[in-house]
């Protein structure tokens, strides 16, 4: 963000915990400030992780059941069993848009109907997770806009106020200053900026007499 980039990424924070972070630079004169909004990755993706674990466990059981059934069923049932294996593979890989053929009226048809109910339930769960993700991204975007608005208001206040304004950090370096401050002290551009020690401005005036 300090290099001027705007992005949404996942990386470890100061605690060593992975977080979902959105950041962008603030457009303030003489300031190299950025804004960052973070939420723990585990919290943001908790619903998806639980759904993924359940899907893997469920798909494993279904796939095992399909293989077991195909071994013992007669040749007449081979084709529908294979079709159900394809369905199980689709469920495992998250392909939930294709409907399951439930035209059979025997036990295979009952199993196919169970697969179809499972597909519908999983698809609805995935859609809820995607909606939560979209809501989170919207919230991050809204917060970013709010911070940008506050930044613009601060920038306007600093550039229009009649008084000089500056702020020093603990090392007596300028953390913030406006143009009016430089005008009042009659300091040319480039002599004093954010990060410069206040002693540089004192030295400048001393050399100038």
Secondary structure as GFF3:
##gff-version 3
##sequence-region A 1 209
A	DSSP	beta_strand	7	12	.	.	.	ID=ss1
A	DSSP	beta_strand	18	25	.	.	.	ID=ss2
A	DSSP	beta_strand	34	40	.	.	.	ID=ss3
A	DSSP	alpha_helix	41	44	.	.	.	ID=ss4
A	DSSP	alpha_helix	46	72	.	.	.	ID=ss5
A	DSSP	three_ten_helix	75	77	.	.	.	ID=ss6
A	DSSP	alpha_helix	78	92	.	.	.	ID=ss7
A	DSSP	alpha_helix	107	160	.	.	.	ID=ss8
A	DSSP	beta_strand	166	168	.	.	.	ID=ss9
A	DSSP	beta_strand	174	177	.	.	.	ID=ss10
A	DSSP	alpha_helix	179	185	.	.	.	ID=ss11
A	DSSP	alpha_helix	198	208	.	.	.	ID=ss12
###
